[in-house]
């Protein structure tokens, strides 16, 4: 996939997430349902910044273990 396709996809996901007030993970699923794109194919389209956002959302929802970072417990 080209960088242009990746940027276009990521911008569309950001737009959907903001407009519908949903998570980025849900925005990817919504986009796939709307366009008929197979979810498995999105892995190549997701930019590194979007991957980071999805990862943080997954950690917050306890879908993934939290990254070991030097954060103070709050």
N, C-alpha and C positions, 0 to 999 in steps of 0.2 A: 504494500500500500504506500502511496506517496504521502509526503509530508502535508501536502495540500488537503488530501482526503482526510488525514488524521485531524488536522486543524478544523476542517469543516464539521466533521463528526463531533468533535469535542465541544465546539461552540454551540452546536445544535443541542447537545445534551445539557450544557450549562443553561441554555435558554429554556428548555423544557422544565428543568429542575426549579428554576426561578419562577417561571410563570405558574406552575402548578403547585409550588411549595412542597415538592417531594424530594426524596433523596436522589443522589446521582445514580445509585443502583437502580432505583425504580424508574428513573428517567431513561436509562438504557433499555430496560424491559419495555417501557411504553413506546419508545422509538422503534424497537424491533417489531412489536405488535402492529404499530401504525404502518410501517413500511414493508413488512414481510421479510425483513432481514433476519437470518438465523443468528441467534444469540452467540453461538460459538464463533462466528466470524467477526464479532465486535472486538475481540481481544487484540487483533492487529490494528484496529482503528483508534484505540484509546491512547491518548497522549499521557506522558509521564505525570503531568500535573493532575489530570483527571484520575489516573490510577491512585495517586496519593490521596485525593479526596475520597474516593471509594474505599480505600483501605482504612482511612480514619473513621468513616461512617461504620464500616464493618466492625472495627475495634470497639467503637462506642456501643454498638448493639450486641457485643459479645459474640459475634460470628467468628472473629479471629482473636487470638491472644494479643494483648497490647504489646506494642514494641517496647523493648527495654530502652527507655530514654531517661535522662536525668531530670525527671519532673518531680516536684514536691507534691505529696498527696494533699488534695484540697477537699 
